[in-house]
Amino acid sequence: MFSKYRKATASKPKAAPAAVVAKAAGNTPAEQRPDTILRKPMTPKVKAEASTLERERKRKERLTEIKIELHRELLENLNLAALEHAPEKELRAEISAIASEILEQKGIVLNREDRQQLNNELYDEVTGLGPLESLLRDDTVSDILVNGPHQIFVERNGKLELSDVTFKDEKHLLRIIDKIVSAVGRRVDESNPYVDARLADGSRFNAMVPPIAIDGSLVSIRKFKKDKLSIDDLVRFGAFTEEMAAYLQAAVATRLNVIVSGGTGSGKTTTLNALSSFIDNAERILTIEDTAELQLQQVHVGRMETRPPNVEGKGEVTARDCIKNALRMRPDRIIVGETRGEEVIDMLQAMNTGHDGSMTTIHANNPRDAISRLENMIAMAGLEMPIKAVRSQIASAVNLIVQASRLQDGSRRMTSITEITGMEGDVISMQEIFKYQRVGLTPDNKIIGHFTATGVRSHYSERFRMWGYDLPPSIYEPTRM
């Protein structure tokens, strides 16, 4: 059946080790069976539940042992070079046929449900990322966090929870990591124990392996959303209000320079994506990112991605290199996915030299901290300038700071929109236009709060009016609860 996917000289399936056959038949040697420790007396009902859980655990262990053995046999029987262009239906049928043949030779009998589960997992092992595939297909999961082979956490609705997905062992996990990084021309081993990469669907991938990772390899996957959230979606989800959206539309359309500030996982990239929807189609946009995540919908977009050094320590392309080159490519706007180092100098220079409407994100807890972070990055770049000159450069370049935050209940909110209005002596002047006002907590720890204007009229109101965005004075009026 489908012999074109089998190797011409496929070796005969090896006899299963005695331990595997024993486990498959349910005859686990007594010395290998885990002891059940009862820490306190249990009622018969609890004992029955514990017995059921124990049977389920043993069933999973049995299937895992069989899957590992069959996967090894499949690799010997399948012509991997022919699989790249094989239709999924044919490939699943071929894997099912080979698996059935091997199970029959080994005398292993499985019910229909276990056989179907085994075939699906074998398909994921051969063509995908093994145990991670089911989590990657789950649209409710936004982050996958692997702490060694036996502990995989996922984030759903802003909250972390332990999943029931595991790897067989550290070797199994390392094989999947190597499969991911080798696909994008990178490597990870003892001499280079950490790596950044991008999955085929655009998801951000980071891994750190032993000896740096002490208890097993650490993997973080930030899943890529196929359908980006629009401004209307974010307003509907309660990330900000319609009035704030109208203000942001005017700010982006009139080419104010915007910084999106926030902590890890606060939704900075999602906010930047949403704000970019207000950019006119006639403008030329260049994006620069370490890992390409932005999903701009405009016609004229040039995307750039930085590159780490190769094995010899050469060939690195930094964000600063990309920004310098972007300035020679006649951009109307430059969007930097995240500013975290010396590239801040070139970003501010671009904002000050005719590339109005540029945007970037930085890590900071509030708008004032964002300004301090910019100052620190300029200092770390080795640029010796008086602090007043540095602040004057920032005040001249940056017009608006949008603060995104992930609150303690897991919800993400735009907690502040703050304008930079200039300098007063040695201090950068700022005024907050909108904010999120927290009121309290519900009994189930959900945050109670509301968005409100501060009552301060925008410093750029005249600019908005001149560009055709005459916002009504009512949007600046505080909300009375």
C-alpha positions as CSV (number, residue, x, y, z in Angstrom):
1,M,0.0,0.0,0.0
2,F,1.4,3.4,-1.1
3,S,4.8,1.8,-1.5
4,K,6.2,5.0,-3.0
5,Y,6.5,6.4,0.6
6,R,8.5,3.3,1.8
7,K,12.2,3.0,1.4
8,A,13.4,0.8,-1.4
9,T,15.4,-1.3,1.0
10,A,13.4,-1.0,4.1
11,S,14.8,-3.1,6.9
12,K,12.5,-5.6,8.6
13,P,11.0,-4.5,11.8
14,K,13.2,-5.3,14.8
15,A,11.8,-7.5,17.5
16,A,10.4,-5.5,20.3
17,P,12.4,-5.4,23.6
18,A,11.0,-7.8,26.1
19,A,10.1,-4.8,28.4
20,V,8.1,-3.1,25.6
21,V,6.2,-6.3,24.7
22,A,5.5,-7.0,28.4
23,K,4.1,-3.5,28.9
24,A,2.1,-3.8,25.7
25,A,0.5,-7.0,27.0
26,G,-0.1,-5.3,30.4
27,N,2.4,-7.6,32.2
28,T,4.6,-5.0,33.8
29,P,7.2,-6.7,36.0
30,A,6.5,-6.2,39.7
31,E,9.8,-4.6,40.4
32,Q,9.1,-1.9,37.8
33,R,5.6,-1.0,39.0
34,P,5.3,2.3,40.8
35,D,4.1,1.9,44.4
36,T,0.9,3.7,45.3
37,I,1.5,5.7,48.4
38,L,-1.7,6.4,50.5
39,R,-0.9,9.5,52.6
40,K,-4.2,9.2,54.6
41,P,-7.0,6.8,55.0
42,M,-9.4,7.0,52.0
43,T,-13.0,6.0,51.7
44,P,-13.8,3.2,49.3
45,K,-15.2,5.8,46.8
46,V,-11.9,7.7,46.7
47,K,-10.0,4.4,46.4
48,A,-12.1,3.6,43.4
49,E,-11.3,7.0,41.8
50,A,-7.6,6.5,42.6
51,S,-7.7,3.1,41.0
52,T,-9.3,4.6,37.8
53,L,-6.7,7.3,37.6
54,E,-4.0,4.7,38.0
55,R,-5.4,2.6,35.2
56,E,-5.6,5.7,33.0
57,R,-2.0,6.5,33.8
58,K,-0.8,3.0,33.0
59,R,-2.7,3.1,29.8
60,K,-1.0,6.3,28.7
61,E,2.4,4.9,29.6
62,R,1.6,1.8,27.6
63,L,0.6,3.8,24.5
64,T,3.7,6.0,24.9
65,E,6.0,3.0,24.9
66,I,4.3,1.5,21.9
67,K,4.4,4.9,20.1
68,I,8.1,5.4,20.6
69,E,8.8,1.9,19.3
70,L,6.6,2.3,16.3
71,H,8.0,5.7,15.5
72,R,11.5,4.2,15.4
73,E,10.2,1.5,13.0
74,L,8.4,4.1,10.8
75,L,11.6,6.1,10.4
76,E,13.3,3.0,9.1
77,N,10.4,2.1,6.8
78,L,9.3,5.4,5.4
79,N,11.1,7.3,2.6
80,L,11.2,10.7,4.4
81,A,12.3,12.5,1.2
82,A,9.1,11.5,-0.5
83,L,6.9,12.7,2.4
84,E,7.4,16.5,1.8
85,H,4.8,16.6,-1.0
86,A,2.7,13.7,0.1
87,P,-1.1,14.4,0.5
88,E,-2.1,14.2,4.1
89,K,-4.8,11.6,3.4
90,E,-2.4,9.2,1.7
91,L,0.3,9.8,4.3
92,R,-2.1,9.0,7.2
93,A,-3.2,5.9,5.4
94,E,0.4,4.8,4.9
95,I,1.3,5.4,8.5
96,S,-1.8,3.5,9.7
97,A,-0.9,0.6,7.4
98,I,2.7,0.3,8.5
99,A,1.7,0.7,12.2
100,S,-1.0,-2.1,11.8
101,E,1.6,-4.3,10.2
102,I,4.2,-3.8,13.0
103,L,1.6,-4.2,15.8
104,E,0.4,-7.5,14.2
105,Q,4.0,-8.8,14.0
106,K,4.6,-7.9,17.6
107,G,1.4,-9.4,18.8
108,I,0.1,-6.2,20.3
109,V,-3.7,-5.8,20.3
110,L,-5.3,-2.3,20.7
111,N,-8.9,-1.2,20.7
112,R,-10.2,1.1,18.0
113,E,-9.9,4.3,20.2
114,D,-6.3,3.6,21.2
115,R,-5.3,2.7,17.7
116,Q,-6.8,5.9,16.3
117,Q,-5.1,7.9,19.0
118,L,-1.8,6.1,18.2
119,N,-2.1,6.8,14.5
120,N,-2.7,10.5,15.1
121,E,0.2,10.8,17.5
122,L,2.5,8.9,15.0
123,Y,1.4,11.3,12.2
124,D,2.3,14.3,14.5
125,E,5.7,12.7,15.3
126,V,6.6,12.1,11.7
127,T,5.3,15.3,10.1
128,G,5.0,17.8,13.0
129,L,6.2,18.6,16.5
130,G,5.0,15.5,18.3
131,P,3.1,16.2,21.6
132,L,3.1,20.0,20.9
133,E,0.9,19.6,17.8
134,S,-2.3,19.2,19.8
135,L,-1.6,22.4,21.7
136,L,-0.7,24.3,18.6
137,R,-4.0,23.4,17.0
138,D,-5.9,24.5,20.1
139,D,-7.1,28.0,19.4
140,T,-7.8,28.7,23.1
141,V,-4.1,28.4,23.9
142,S,-2.0,31.6,23.5
143,D,1.3,30.5,25.1
144,I,3.0,27.1,25.5
145,L,5.6,26.8,28.3
146,V,7.7,23.6,28.6
147,N,9.6,23.1,31.8
148,G,11.4,19.8,31.0
149,P,9.8,16.8,29.4
150,H,7.1,16.1,31.9
151,Q,5.7,19.5,32.7
152,I,4.0,21.6,30.0
153,F,2.0,24.7,31.0
154,V,-0.4,26.6,28.7
155,E,-2.0,30.0,28.9
156,R,-5.7,30.3,28.4
157,N,-7.5,33.6,28.9
158,G,-4.5,35.2,30.5
159,K,-4.1,32.4,33.1
160,L,-1.5,29.6,33.3
161,E,-2.6,26.0,33.7
162,L,-0.8,22.6,33.7
163,S,-1.7,20.5,30.6
164,D,-1.8,16.7,30.5
165,V,0.6,16.6,27.5
166,T,4.1,15.3,28.2
167,F,7.2,14.1,26.3
168,K,8.6,10.6,26.8
169,D,11.9,11.9,28.1
170,E,14.6,14.6,27.6
171,K,15.8,13.0,24.4
172,H,12.3,13.2,22.9
173,L,12.1,16.9,23.8
174,L,15.6,17.6,22.4
175,R,14.7,15.9,19.2
176,I,11.6,18.1,18.7
177,I,13.7,21.3,19.6
178,D,16.3,20.3,17.0
179,K,13.6,19.6,14.4
180,I,12.3,23.2,14.9
181,V,15.6,25.1,14.9
182,S,17.2,23.1,12.0
183,A,14.2,24.0,9.8
184,V,15.2,27.7,10.0
185,G,19.0,27.1,9.7
186,R,19.9,27.5,13.4
187,R,21.3,25.2,16.0
188,V,21.2,24.6,19.7
189,D,23.6,22.4,21.7
190,E,26.0,22.6,24.7
191,S,28.2,25.2,23.1
192,N,25.2,27.3,22.0
193,P,22.5,26.4,24.6
194,Y,19.8,28.9,23.7
195,V,18.0,29.9,20.5
196,D,15.3,32.1,19.1
197,A,13.3,30.9,16.0
198,R,10.0,31.1,14.3
199,L,7.7,28.2,13.6
200,A,6.2,27.5,10.2
201,D,3.0,29.3,11.2
202,G,4.8,32.4,12.4
203,S,4.7,31.5,16.2
204,R,7.6,32.8,18.2
205,F,9.9,30.1,19.6
206,N,12.6,30.2,22.3
207,A,14.5,27.3,23.8
208,M,17.2,26.8,26.4
209,V,18.8,23.4,26.8
210,P,21.1,21.8,29.4
211,P,23.6,22.5,30.9
212,I,22.1,26.0,31.2
213,A,18.6,24.6,31.8
214,I,19.2,22.5,35.0
215,D,16.0,20.4,35.2
216,G,15.5,19.8,31.5
217,S,15.1,21.9,28.4
218,L,13.0,25.0,28.7
219,V,10.8,26.0,25.7
220,S,8.5,29.0,25.3
221,I,6.1,29.3,22.3
222,R,4.1,32.5,21.8
223,K,1.4,31.4,19.3
224,F,0.8,33.3,16.2
225,K,-2.8,34.4,15.7
226,K,-3.9,33.7,12.1
227,D,-6.7,36.3,12.4
228,K,-5.3,39.5,13.9
229,L,-7.4,41.4,16.3
230,S,-8.9,44.6,14.9
231,I,-9.6,47.8,16.8
232,D,-13.3,46.8,16.8
233,D,-12.4,43.4,18.4
234,L,-10.3,45.1,21.1
235,V,-13.1,47.5,21.9
236,R,-15.6,44.6,22.1
237,F,-13.2,42.7,24.4
238,G,-12.9,45.7,26.7
239,A,-9.2,46.5,26.1
240,F,-10.2,50.2,25.6
241,T,-13.2,52.3,24.7
242,E,-14.7,53.7,21.4
243,E,-13.6,57.2,22.5
244,M,-10.0,56.0,23.0
245,A,-10.1,54.3,19.6
246,A,-11.3,57.5,17.9
247,Y,-8.4,59.4,19.5
248,L,-5.9,56.8,18.5
249,Q,-7.2,56.8,14.9
250,A,-6.6,60.6,14.8
251,A,-3.1,60.2,16.4
252,V,-1.9,57.6,13.9
253,A,-3.5,59.1,10.8
254,T,-2.0,62.5,11.6
255,R,1.4,60.8,11.8
256,L,2.2,61.2,15.5
257,N,5.2,59.1,16.6
258,V,3.9,56.4,19.0
259,I,5.6,54.2,21.6
260,V,3.6,51.2,22.9
261,S,4.9,50.5,26.4
262,G,4.1,47.5,28.6
263,G,5.4,44.4,30.4
264,T,5.9,40.9,29.0
265,G,2.7,39.4,27.7
266,S,0.7,42.7,28.1
267,G,-0.3,42.8,24.5
268,K,2.2,45.3,23.1
269,T,2.4,43.6,19.7
270,T,-1.3,43.1,19.5
271,T,-1.8,46.8,20.2
272,L,0.8,47.8,17.6
273,N,-0.9,45.6,15.0
274,A,-4.3,47.3,15.8
275,L,-2.8,50.8,15.6
276,S,-1.2,50.1,12.2
277,S,-4.7,49.5,10.7
278,F,-5.1,53.3,10.8
279,I,-2.2,53.9,8.4
280,D,-3.2,54.9,4.9
281,N,-2.7,52.4,2.1
282,A,-0.7,55.0,0.1
283,E,2.2,55.1,2.6
284,R,5.3,53.0,2.4
285,I,5.9,51.1,5.6
286,L,9.1,49.2,6.6
287,T,8.9,46.8,9.6
288,I,11.9,45.6,11.6
289,E,11.6,42.7,14.1
290,D,13.7,40.1,15.8
291,T,10.9,37.6,15.1
292,A,8.4,38.6,12.4
293,E,5.0,38.9,14.2
294,L,3.4,42.1,12.8
295,Q,0.5,41.4,10.5
296,L,0.1,44.7,8.6
297,Q,-2.7,44.7,6.0
298,Q,-1.4,47.7,3.9
299,V,-0.4,47.2,0.3
300,H,3.1,48.7,0.5
301,V,4.9,46.9,3.3
302,G,8.6,45.9,3.4
303,R,9.4,43.4,6.2
304,M,12.9,42.8,7.7
305,E,14.1,40.4,10.4
306,T,17.3,40.5,12.3
307,R,19.8,37.6,12.2
308,P,22.0,36.1,14.9
309,P,25.7,35.3,14.3
310,N,26.5,31.9,12.7
311,V,28.7,29.2,14.3
312,E,31.9,31.2,13.6
313,G,30.4,34.3,15.2
314,K,29.9,36.1,11.9
315,G,27.0,37.2,9.8
316,E,25.0,38.9,12.5
317,V,22.5,41.5,11.4
318,T,21.2,43.7,14.2
319,A,18.1,45.9,14.5
320,R,20.4,48.9,14.2
321,D,21.8,47.7,10.9
322,C,18.2,47.2,9.6
323,I,17.1,50.7,10.7
324,K,20.2,52.3,9.1
325,N,19.5,50.5,5.9
326,A,15.7,51.3,6.1
327,L,16.5,55.0,6.1
328,R,17.9,54.6,2.6
329,M,14.8,52.9,1.3
330,R,12.5,55.9,1.2
331,P,10.1,54.8,4.0
332,D,7.1,57.0,5.0
333,R,7.0,55.1,8.4
334,I,9.3,52.8,10.2
335,I,7.8,50.3,12.6
336,V,10.2,48.5,15.0
337,G,8.7,45.5,16.7
338,E,10.7,46.1,19.9
339,T,13.4,48.6,20.8
340,R,15.7,47.1,23.5
341,G,19.2,48.3,22.8
342,E,21.4,50.8,20.9
343,E,19.0,50.8,18.0
344,V,17.0,53.4,20.0
345,I,19.4,56.1,18.8
346,D,18.6,55.4,15.1
347,M,14.9,55.0,15.9
348,L,14.8,58.5,17.6
349,Q,16.8,60.0,14.7
350,A,14.3,58.6,12.2
351,M,11.4,60.0,14.1
352,N,13.2,63.4,14.2
353,T,14.2,63.5,10.5
354,G,11.0,63.3,8.4
355,H,9.7,59.8,9.2
356,D,6.7,61.0,11.2
357,G,4.2,58.4,12.2
358,S,6.9,55.8,13.2
359,M,6.0,53.3,15.9
360,T,7.8,50.9,18.2
361,T,7.3,49.0,21.5
362,I,9.4,49.0,24.7
363,H,9.3,47.2,28.1
364,A,8.1,49.6,30.8
365,N,5.5,49.7,33.6
366,N,4.2,53.2,33.0
367,P,4.7,56.1,30.6
368,R,7.2,57.9,32.9
369,D,9.2,54.7,33.2
370,A,9.1,54.4,29.4
371,I,10.9,57.8,29.1
372,S,13.5,56.6,31.7
373,R,14.0,53.4,29.8
374,L,14.7,55.3,26.6
375,E,17.3,57.4,28.5
376,N,18.9,54.3,29.9
377,M,19.1,52.6,26.4
378,I,20.8,55.7,25.0
379,A,23.3,55.6,27.9
380,M,24.0,51.9,27.3
381,A,24.7,52.6,23.7
382,G,27.8,54.6,24.8
383,L,26.5,57.9,23.4
384,E,28.0,60.6,25.7
385,M,25.4,63.4,25.7
386,P,24.3,65.7,28.5
387,I,21.0,64.5,30.1
388,K,19.2,67.6,29.0
389,A,20.2,67.0,25.3
390,V,19.0,63.4,25.6
391,R,15.7,64.4,27.0
392,S,15.3,67.1,24.4
393,Q,15.9,64.6,21.7
394,I,13.2,62.2,23.2
395,A,10.7,65.0,23.7
396,S,11.2,66.1,20.1
397,A,10.9,62.6,18.7
398,V,8.1,60.9,20.7
399,N,4.6,62.4,20.7
400,L,2.5,59.7,22.3
401,I,3.0,56.8,24.8
402,V,0.3,54.1,24.9
403,Q,0.5,51.9,28.0
404,A,-0.7,48.3,27.8
405,S,-0.9,46.2,30.9
406,R,-1.9,42.7,31.9
407,L,-3.8,42.9,35.1
408,Q,-3.8,40.4,38.0
409,D,-6.9,38.6,36.8
410,G,-5.3,38.0,33.4
411,S,-7.2,40.6,31.5
412,R,-5.3,43.0,29.2
413,R,-6.2,46.7,29.2
414,M,-4.8,49.9,27.7
415,T,-4.3,51.6,31.1
416,S,-3.0,55.0,29.9
417,I,-2.7,57.2,26.8
418,T,-0.2,59.9,27.6
419,E,1.1,62.8,25.4
420,I,4.6,64.3,25.5
421,T,4.2,68.1,25.2
422,G,7.8,69.3,25.4
423,M,10.4,70.3,28.0
424,E,10.1,72.3,31.2
425,G,13.7,73.0,32.3
426,D,15.4,69.6,32.4
427,V,12.1,67.6,32.7
428,I,10.0,66.2,29.9
429,S,6.4,67.4,30.1
430,M,3.7,64.8,29.9
431,Q,-0.1,64.9,30.1
432,E,-2.4,61.9,30.5
433,I,-5.5,62.0,28.2
434,F,-7.1,58.6,29.1
435,K,-6.6,56.1,31.9
436,Y,-8.1,52.9,33.3
437,Q,-9.5,53.5,36.8
438,R,-9.5,50.5,39.1
439,V,-12.3,50.4,41.7
440,G,-12.0,47.0,43.4
441,L,-12.2,43.2,43.1
442,T,-15.1,40.8,42.7
443,P,-15.3,37.7,45.1
444,D,-13.8,35.6,42.2
445,N,-10.8,38.0,41.9
446,K,-12.0,39.8,38.7
447,I,-10.9,43.4,38.6
448,I,-13.7,46.1,38.7
449,G,-12.8,49.3,36.9
450,H,-13.7,51.6,34.0
451,F,-12.0,53.8,31.4
452,T,-12.2,57.5,31.7
453,A,-10.8,60.7,30.2
454,T,-8.8,62.8,32.5
455,G,-10.5,66.1,31.5
456,V,-7.3,67.4,29.8
457,R,-7.7,68.5,26.1
458,S,-5.2,67.0,23.7
459,H,-2.1,69.0,23.0
460,Y,-2.5,68.0,19.3
461,S,-6.2,69.0,18.9
462,E,-5.3,71.7,16.4
463,R,-3.2,69.2,14.4
464,F,-6.1,66.8,14.4
465,R,-8.5,69.5,13.1
466,M,-6.1,70.6,10.3
467,W,-5.9,66.9,9.1
468,G,-9.7,66.5,9.1
469,Y,-10.1,64.8,12.5
470,D,-12.1,67.3,14.5
471,L,-12.7,65.3,17.6
472,P,-15.7,66.4,19.8
473,P,-14.7,68.0,23.1
474,S,-17.0,65.5,24.9
475,I,-14.5,62.7,24.5
476,Y,-12.1,64.5,26.9
477,E,-14.7,64.7,29.6
478,P,-14.2,62.4,32.6
479,T,-16.6,59.5,33.0
480,R,-18.8,59.8,36.1
481,M,-19.7,56.4,37.7
